Amino acid sequence: MRRGLLRTATAITLAAGLAGCVPSIPSPPTASVVAPPESWRTPFEQGTAVDGEWWQAFGDPQLAALVEQARVRNSDIAIAIARVQEARAQERASRGLLLPSLNVSVPASHGRSLTALGTVVETTVAQPQFQASYEIDLFGRNRAQIDAVAANALASDAARQATILSVTSATATGYVTLLALDERLGVLRQTLDSREAALRIARSRAEAGYTSDLELRQAEAEYRATQQQIPVVETAIARQENALSLLTGNAPGAIERGGRFAALNRPVVPPALPSELTRRRPDIVQAEYALAATDARLRVAQRQFLPQVQLSATVGEIIGSSLRDNVDVWSVGGSVLAPIFAGGRLHGQFDAAAAQRDQAAFGYQRAVLGAFREVEDQLAVIARLDEQEQALSAQRVAVADSLRHATNRYRAGYSTYLEQVDAQRALLSVDLSLIQLRSDRLTALIALYQATGGAPKS
């Protein structure tokens, strides 16, 4: 017994000497290092911190209800949750690598044979036994495998958070767009009513002989031009409702409104420093854990060059009809498996794991730089939209005044109907542009919430 243990210890000592042949883990590429800027190119507006339910700041109860419904029933979120459950189950399963395995087996047989003396003999034999095996994790290979699976589980949970944030933003954006389409439809219907009134006047004037048919045809053309825009907007509204229904886990159908587009509040996004973004954005956290998983798998590939020590034990009993008494059997053993020659397989696996780690490092860099860009883009959009709205609002005042003068001149006979038509077209264009601009600004605020990772993490 002592000699066996001595041999095992000697084998372990000799195998440990192979550690000098293990390749060292290379450092991540220096080109993947990300240094966040000290501040943003476009400064944030001054705002106060908000809680996790940032969509409440828009002041529309129906928007809040749709977001809550989407966060509960959306299929993408449900898939992400199931992936987290799968990853956590795999993590629990991997932890069994550090524990011994126990098995029981009961082989049994019944046979009939002929002895050398010509006697027929029937025998029944059973051998129940317990088997135990355990791998001593001397060099941390199993521990590294568990670390890789655990990092994957954390990455899956971060992906779930990213999916929730994305669905939340898409739902809020979809509802804002729907209200903007309603507002656009209202402007077109009001314009159509005014065009219809103008068409009646032009028809009566033409029938009375006060004007030529040219003005009548111009009025009819303007009426039809406005009329054909209404079905286009109604189609867009139906498609937007269908999209929101899908986001909230429902079949296509009508969406209830909580208020008008003009009643939506304009929230202020709390400022976030570039250095804070890596902790607030779930997609960056996901990339970070993915990098940690590849680093752990690289350690696993490195440990493959080192020996594996297995201990085993068996305890059982032989029960047979030909035996007078049962026979107890047992065995205790151990083995050391040390790689000597694998045809380059281990080195290839190690190099592949190092390349995957480098890919994950650059993936993390891409996620961080992409997050910086998204925030900068939305800040620039919001700042420019504010300037554009000021100019567009001033333009509307001028166009509305121009229409008033053109209408008075036409009624007084100083100008043709075409001058009034041009002013009407300009006013409609400016009104629709204002609606689109205000919608773009609200959706840009939602995109900025998403780009900064939602509400600050406590």
C-alpha positions as CSV (number, residue, x, y, z in Angstrom):
1,M,0.0,0.0,0.0
2,R,2.8,2.4,0.9
3,R,4.7,1.5,-2.2
4,G,1.6,2.3,-4.3
5,L,1.2,5.7,-2.7
6,L,4.8,6.4,-3.1
7,R,4.7,5.6,-6.8
8,T,1.6,7.9,-7.2
9,A,3.4,10.7,-5.4
10,T,6.5,10.2,-7.6
11,A,4.4,10.3,-10.7
12,I,2.7,13.5,-9.7
13,T,6.1,15.1,-9.0
14,L,7.5,14.0,-12.3
15,A,4.3,15.1,-14.1
16,A,4.5,18.5,-12.4
17,G,7.9,19.0,-14.0
18,L,6.1,19.2,-17.4
19,A,4.8,22.6,-16.3
20,G,7.9,24.1,-17.8
21,C,6.6,23.2,-21.3
22,V,3.3,25.1,-20.8
23,P,3.0,28.2,-23.0
24,S,2.5,31.5,-21.2
25,I,-0.8,33.4,-21.7
26,P,-0.2,36.5,-23.9
27,S,-1.4,39.9,-22.8
28,P,-4.5,41.3,-24.6
29,P,-3.6,43.5,-27.6
30,T,-2.7,47.0,-26.7
31,A,-4.7,48.3,-29.6
32,S,-7.9,47.2,-27.9
33,V,-7.4,49.5,-24.9
34,V,-10.1,52.2,-24.6
35,A,-9.5,55.5,-23.0
36,P,-12.8,57.4,-22.4
37,P,-12.9,61.1,-23.1
38,E,-13.1,63.5,-20.2
39,S,-16.3,65.1,-21.4
40,W,-18.8,65.1,-24.3
41,R,-18.4,67.3,-27.4
42,T,-22.0,68.5,-26.9
43,P,-22.8,69.2,-23.3
44,F,-25.9,67.7,-21.6
45,E,-28.7,69.9,-20.5
46,Q,-29.0,70.4,-16.8
47,G,-31.3,67.7,-15.4
48,T,-32.1,65.8,-12.2
49,A,-31.7,62.1,-11.7
50,V,-34.6,59.9,-12.5
51,D,-35.6,56.5,-11.3
52,G,-35.6,53.3,-13.4
53,E,-39.0,54.1,-15.0
54,W,-37.7,56.9,-17.1
55,W,-40.6,56.6,-19.6
56,Q,-42.9,58.0,-16.9
57,A,-41.3,61.4,-17.5
58,F,-43.2,61.8,-20.8
59,G,-46.4,62.3,-18.8
60,D,-48.6,59.9,-20.8
61,P,-50.3,57.1,-18.9
62,Q,-50.9,55.0,-22.0
63,L,-47.3,55.2,-22.9
64,A,-46.3,53.9,-19.5
65,A,-48.9,51.1,-19.7
66,L,-47.6,50.0,-23.1
67,V,-44.0,50.0,-21.9
68,E,-44.9,47.9,-18.8
69,Q,-46.9,45.5,-20.9
70,A,-44.0,45.1,-23.4
71,R,-41.5,44.5,-20.6
72,V,-43.7,41.6,-19.4
73,R,-45.0,40.1,-22.6
74,N,-42.5,40.8,-25.3
75,S,-41.2,37.6,-26.9
76,D,-37.6,38.9,-27.3
77,I,-37.4,39.5,-23.6
78,A,-38.9,36.1,-22.9
79,I,-36.2,34.5,-25.1
80,A,-33.5,36.5,-23.3
81,I,-34.8,35.3,-20.0
82,A,-34.8,31.7,-21.1
83,R,-31.2,32.1,-22.3
84,V,-30.3,33.3,-18.8
85,Q,-31.9,30.3,-17.3
86,E,-30.1,28.1,-19.6
87,A,-26.7,29.7,-18.8
88,R,-27.3,29.5,-15.1
89,A,-28.2,25.8,-15.4
90,Q,-25.0,25.2,-17.3
91,E,-23.1,27.0,-14.5
92,R,-24.7,24.8,-11.9
93,A,-23.8,21.7,-14.0
94,S,-20.2,22.9,-14.4
95,R,-19.7,23.2,-10.7
96,G,-19.9,19.4,-10.5
97,L,-16.4,19.3,-11.9
98,L,-15.0,20.1,-8.5
99,L,-17.0,17.3,-6.7
100,P,-16.5,13.6,-6.8
101,S,-18.8,11.4,-8.8
102,L,-20.6,8.4,-7.3
103,N,-22.3,5.6,-9.2
104,V,-23.9,2.3,-8.4
105,S,-24.1,-0.6,-10.7
106,V,-25.7,-4.1,-10.3
107,P,-24.6,-6.4,-13.1
108,A,-26.3,-9.8,-12.9
109,S,-26.5,-12.9,-15.0
110,H,-28.1,-16.3,-15.1
111,G,-26.7,-19.0,-17.3
112,R,-26.7,-22.7,-18.0
113,S,-23.5,-24.5,-18.9
114,L,-22.0,-28.0,-19.2
115,T,-19.1,-29.0,-17.0
116,A,-16.1,-31.1,-18.1
117,L,-17.8,-34.1,-16.4
118,G,-20.9,-33.7,-18.5
119,T,-23.0,-32.2,-15.7
120,V,-25.5,-29.4,-16.5
121,V,-25.1,-26.5,-14.2
122,E,-27.3,-23.4,-13.8
123,T,-25.7,-20.4,-12.1
124,T,-26.9,-17.0,-11.0
125,V,-24.3,-14.3,-10.3
126,A,-24.8,-10.7,-9.2
127,Q,-22.2,-8.1,-8.4
128,P,-23.6,-4.9,-6.9
129,Q,-20.9,-2.2,-6.4
130,F,-20.4,1.4,-5.7
131,Q,-17.9,3.4,-7.8
132,A,-16.4,6.7,-6.9
133,S,-14.0,8.9,-9.0
134,Y,-12.5,12.3,-8.4
135,E,-10.1,14.5,-10.3
136,I,-7.7,16.5,-8.2
137,D,-7.8,20.0,-9.8
138,L,-4.1,20.6,-9.1
139,F,-3.6,23.3,-11.7
140,G,-7.0,24.9,-11.8
141,R,-8.2,23.6,-15.2
142,N,-11.7,22.7,-13.9
143,R,-11.9,25.9,-11.9
144,A,-11.1,27.9,-15.1
145,Q,-13.9,26.0,-16.9
146,I,-16.3,27.0,-14.2
147,D,-15.2,30.6,-14.4
148,A,-15.8,30.6,-18.2
149,V,-19.4,29.2,-17.8
150,A,-20.1,31.7,-14.9
151,A,-18.9,34.6,-17.1
152,N,-21.2,33.4,-19.9
153,A,-24.1,33.4,-17.4
154,L,-23.4,36.9,-16.4
155,A,-23.0,37.9,-20.1
156,S,-26.5,36.4,-20.7
157,D,-28.0,38.3,-17.9
158,A,-26.5,41.6,-19.3
159,A,-27.9,40.7,-22.7
160,R,-31.3,40.3,-21.1
161,Q,-31.0,43.8,-19.6
162,A,-29.9,45.2,-23.0
163,T,-33.0,43.5,-24.6
164,I,-35.3,45.0,-22.0
165,L,-33.8,48.5,-22.6
166,S,-34.1,48.1,-26.3
167,V,-37.7,46.9,-26.2
168,T,-38.6,49.7,-23.8
169,S,-37.1,52.3,-26.1
170,A,-38.7,50.8,-29.1
171,T,-42.1,50.9,-27.4
172,A,-41.8,54.5,-26.3
173,T,-40.5,55.5,-29.7
174,G,-43.4,53.7,-31.4
175,Y,-46.0,55.4,-29.3
176,V,-44.5,58.8,-29.8
177,T,-44.4,58.2,-33.6
178,L,-48.1,57.0,-33.4
179,L,-49.2,60.3,-31.7
180,A,-47.2,62.3,-34.2
181,L,-49.0,60.5,-37.1
182,D,-52.3,61.3,-35.4
183,E,-51.3,64.9,-35.3
184,R,-50.2,64.8,-38.9
185,L,-53.6,63.3,-39.9
186,G,-55.4,66.0,-38.0
187,V,-53.5,68.8,-39.8
188,L,-54.3,67.1,-43.2
189,R,-58.0,66.8,-42.4
190,Q,-58.2,70.4,-41.3
191,T,-56.4,71.4,-44.5
192,L,-58.7,69.2,-46.5
193,D,-61.7,71.0,-45.0
194,S,-60.3,74.4,-45.9
195,R,-59.4,73.1,-49.4
196,E,-63.0,71.9,-49.8
197,A,-64.4,75.2,-48.8
198,A,-62.0,76.9,-51.2
199,L,-63.2,74.5,-53.9
200,R,-66.9,75.3,-53.3
201,I,-66.1,79.0,-53.6
202,A,-64.1,78.6,-56.7
203,R,-66.9,76.5,-58.3
204,S,-69.6,79.0,-57.4
205,R,-67.4,81.9,-58.8
206,A,-66.7,80.0,-62.0
207,E,-70.4,79.1,-62.5
208,A,-71.3,82.8,-61.9
209,G,-68.7,83.8,-64.4
210,Y,-66.6,85.8,-62.0
211,T,-63.5,83.7,-62.7
212,S,-62.2,81.4,-65.3
213,D,-62.1,77.6,-65.1
214,L,-58.4,77.9,-64.4
215,E,-59.0,78.9,-60.8
216,L,-61.5,76.1,-60.4
217,R,-59.1,73.5,-61.7
218,Q,-56.4,74.9,-59.4
219,A,-58.6,74.6,-56.4
220,E,-59.7,71.1,-57.3
221,A,-56.0,70.1,-57.8
222,E,-55.1,71.3,-54.4
223,Y,-58.0,69.5,-52.8
224,R,-57.1,66.2,-54.5
225,A,-53.4,66.7,-53.6
226,T,-54.3,67.0,-49.9
227,Q,-56.9,64.2,-50.1
228,Q,-54.5,61.7,-51.4
229,Q,-52.1,62.2,-48.5
230,I,-54.7,61.1,-45.9
231,P,-54.8,57.4,-46.9
232,V,-51.0,57.3,-46.8
233,V,-51.0,58.6,-43.2
234,E,-53.8,56.3,-42.2
235,T,-51.9,53.3,-43.6
236,A,-48.8,54.4,-41.6
237,I,-51.0,54.7,-38.4
238,A,-52.3,51.1,-38.9
239,R,-48.8,49.8,-39.4
240,Q,-47.5,51.6,-36.4
241,E,-50.4,50.2,-34.3
242,N,-49.5,46.7,-35.6
243,A,-45.8,47.2,-34.7
244,L,-46.8,48.3,-31.1
245,S,-49.1,45.3,-30.8
246,L,-46.2,43.0,-31.6
247,L,-43.9,44.7,-29.1
248,T,-46.5,44.3,-26.4
249,G,-47.0,40.6,-27.2
250,N,-50.5,41.0,-28.8
251,A,-52.1,40.3,-32.1
252,P,-52.3,43.3,-34.5
253,G,-55.0,45.7,-33.4
254,A,-55.9,49.2,-32.4
255,I,-53.8,51.0,-29.8
256,E,-55.5,53.2,-27.2
257,R,-54.2,56.8,-26.9
258,G,-53.6,58.4,-23.5
259,G,-53.4,62.0,-24.8
260,R,-52.5,64.2,-27.7
261,F,-49.0,64.6,-29.2
262,A,-48.8,68.2,-28.1
263,A,-49.4,67.1,-24.5
264,L,-46.3,65.0,-24.2
265,N,-43.7,66.3,-21.9
266,R,-40.1,66.9,-23.0
267,P,-38.0,65.2,-20.3
268,V,-34.4,66.1,-19.6
269,V,-31.9,63.2,-19.6
270,P,-29.7,63.2,-16.6
271,P,-26.1,63.8,-17.6
272,A,-23.6,60.9,-17.6
273,L,-19.9,61.1,-17.8
274,P,-18.1,59.1,-20.5
275,S,-16.3,57.1,-17.8
276,E,-19.7,56.1,-16.3
277,L,-21.0,54.7,-19.5
278,T,-19.2,51.4,-19.2
279,R,-21.1,50.7,-16.0
280,R,-24.5,51.9,-17.1
281,R,-24.7,50.3,-20.6
282,P,-25.8,46.6,-20.4
283,D,-24.3,45.8,-23.8
284,I,-20.9,47.0,-22.6
285,V,-21.3,44.9,-19.5
286,Q,-22.1,41.9,-21.7
287,A,-19.0,42.5,-23.8
288,E,-16.9,42.7,-20.7
289,Y,-18.2,39.4,-19.4
290,A,-17.8,37.8,-22.8
291,L,-14.1,38.9,-22.6
292,A,-13.8,37.3,-19.2
293,A,-15.3,34.1,-20.5
294,T,-12.7,33.9,-23.3
295,D,-9.9,34.7,-20.9
296,A,-11.1,31.8,-18.7
297,R,-11.2,29.5,-21.7
298,L,-7.7,30.5,-22.6
299,R,-6.6,29.4,-19.1
300,V,-8.4,26.1,-19.7
301,A,-6.4,25.6,-23.0
302,Q,-3.2,26.4,-21.1
303,R,-3.9,23.8,-18.4
304,Q,-4.4,21.1,-21.0
305,F,-0.6,21.0,-21.2
306,L,-0.5,20.0,-17.5
307,P,-1.2,16.5,-16.0
308,Q,-4.6,15.4,-14.9
309,V,-4.7,13.3,-11.6
310,Q,-7.7,10.9,-11.2
311,L,-8.5,9.0,-8.1
312,S,-11.0,6.1,-8.1
313,A,-12.4,3.5,-5.7
314,T,-14.8,0.6,-6.0
315,V,-16.6,-1.3,-3.3
316,G,-18.9,-4.2,-4.1
317,E,-19.9,-7.8,-3.4
318,I,-20.2,-10.9,-5.5
319,I,-23.3,-13.0,-5.0
320,G,-23.5,-16.3,-6.8
321,S,-25.5,-19.5,-6.5
322,S,-22.3,-21.4,-6.9
323,L,-20.7,-19.6,-4.0
324,R,-21.0,-20.8,-0.4
325,D,-20.5,-17.3,1.0
326,N,-20.7,-13.8,-0.6
327,V,-17.4,-12.3,-1.5
328,D,-16.5,-8.7,-0.7
329,V,-14.5,-6.9,-3.4
330,W,-12.9,-3.5,-3.5
331,S,-10.2,-1.5,-5.3
332,V,-8.5,1.8,-4.8
333,G,-6.4,3.4,-7.5
334,G,-5.2,6.6,-9.1
335,S,-3.9,7.7,-12.4
336,V,-1.8,10.5,-13.8
337,L,-2.4,11.5,-17.4
338,A,0.3,13.8,-18.8
339,P,0.4,14.9,-22.4
340,I,3.7,14.3,-24.2
341,F,2.8,14.3,-27.9
342,A,-0.5,15.4,-29.5
343,G,0.6,16.3,-33.0
344,G,0.1,20.1,-32.4
345,R,-3.5,19.7,-31.2
346,L,-2.9,21.3,-27.8
347,H,-0.9,24.2,-29.3
348,G,-3.6,24.7,-31.9
349,Q,-6.3,24.9,-29.3
350,F,-4.3,27.3,-27.2
351,D,-3.6,29.6,-30.2
352,A,-7.3,29.5,-31.2
353,A,-8.3,30.4,-27.6
354,A,-5.8,33.3,-27.6
355,A,-7.3,34.5,-30.9
356,Q,-10.8,34.3,-29.5
357,R,-9.7,36.3,-26.4
358,D,-8.3,39.0,-28.7
359,Q,-11.5,39.1,-30.7
360,A,-13.5,39.6,-27.5
361,A,-11.1,42.3,-26.5
362,F,-11.7,44.2,-29.7
363,G,-15.4,43.4,-29.4
364,Y,-15.4,45.2,-26.0
365,Q,-13.5,48.1,-27.6
366,R,-16.1,48.3,-30.3
367,A,-19.0,48.2,-27.9
368,V,-17.5,51.1,-25.8
369,L,-16.6,53.2,-28.8
370,G,-20.0,52.6,-30.3
371,A,-21.6,53.7,-27.1
372,F,-19.6,56.9,-27.0
373,R,-20.6,57.6,-30.6
374,E,-24.4,56.9,-30.0
375,V,-24.4,59.4,-27.1
376,E,-22.5,62.0,-29.1
377,D,-24.8,61.5,-32.1
378,Q,-28.0,62.0,-30.0
379,L,-26.6,65.0,-28.2
380,A,-25.7,66.6,-31.5
381,V,-29.2,65.8,-33.0
382,I,-31.0,67.3,-30.0
383,A,-28.9,70.4,-30.0
384,R,-29.4,71.0,-33.7
385,L,-33.2,70.2,-33.5
386,D,-33.6,72.9,-31.0
387,E,-32.0,75.4,-33.3
388,Q,-34.0,74.1,-36.2
389,E,-37.3,74.4,-34.3
390,Q,-36.6,78.0,-33.5
391,A,-36.1,78.8,-37.2
392,L,-39.0,76.7,-38.3
393,S,-41.4,78.3,-35.8
394,A,-40.3,81.7,-37.0
395,Q,-40.9,80.5,-40.6
396,R,-44.4,79.4,-39.7
397,V,-45.2,82.9,-38.3
398,A,-44.0,84.4,-41.6
399,V,-45.8,81.9,-43.8
400,A,-49.1,82.3,-41.9
401,D,-48.8,86.1,-42.2
402,S,-48.0,85.6,-45.9
403,L,-51.1,83.5,-46.4
404,R,-53.3,86.1,-44.7
405,H,-52.0,88.8,-47.0
406,A,-52.4,86.5,-50.1
407,T,-56.0,85.7,-49.1
408,N,-56.8,89.4,-48.7
409,R,-55.2,90.3,-52.0
410,Y,-57.1,87.6,-53.8
411,R,-60.4,88.5,-52.3
412,A,-59.8,92.2,-53.2
413,G,-58.8,91.2,-56.8
414,Y,-55.2,92.3,-56.6
415,S,-53.7,88.9,-57.1
416,T,-54.5,85.5,-58.7
417,Y,-55.6,82.5,-56.8
418,L,-52.2,80.8,-57.5
419,E,-50.6,83.2,-55.0
420,Q,-52.9,82.1,-52.3
421,V,-52.4,78.4,-53.2
422,D,-48.6,78.8,-52.9
423,A,-49.0,80.3,-49.4
424,Q,-51.3,77.5,-48.4
425,R,-48.9,74.9,-49.6
426,A,-46.0,76.6,-47.7
427,L,-48.1,76.7,-44.5
428,L,-49.0,73.0,-44.8
429,S,-45.4,72.0,-45.4
430,V,-44.2,74.0,-42.4
431,D,-46.9,72.5,-40.1
432,L,-46.0,69.0,-41.1
433,S,-42.3,69.7,-40.7
434,L,-42.9,71.1,-37.2
435,I,-44.8,67.9,-36.2
436,Q,-42.0,65.8,-37.7
437,L,-39.3,67.8,-36.0
438,R,-40.9,67.6,-32.5
439,S,-41.4,63.9,-33.0
440,D,-37.7,63.6,-34.0
441,R,-36.7,65.5,-30.9
442,L,-38.7,63.2,-28.5
443,T,-37.4,60.1,-30.2
444,A,-33.9,61.5,-30.0
445,L,-34.4,61.9,-26.2
446,I,-35.6,58.3,-26.0
447,A,-32.5,57.2,-28.0
448,L,-30.3,59.2,-25.6
449,Y,-31.9,57.4,-22.7
450,Q,-31.0,54.1,-24.3
451,A,-27.5,55.3,-25.3
452,T,-26.7,56.2,-21.7
453,G,-28.0,52.9,-20.4
454,G,-31.3,54.1,-19.1
455,A,-31.5,55.3,-15.5
456,P,-28.3,55.5,-13.5
457,K,-27.4,52.2,-11.7
458,S,-27.5,52.5,-7.9
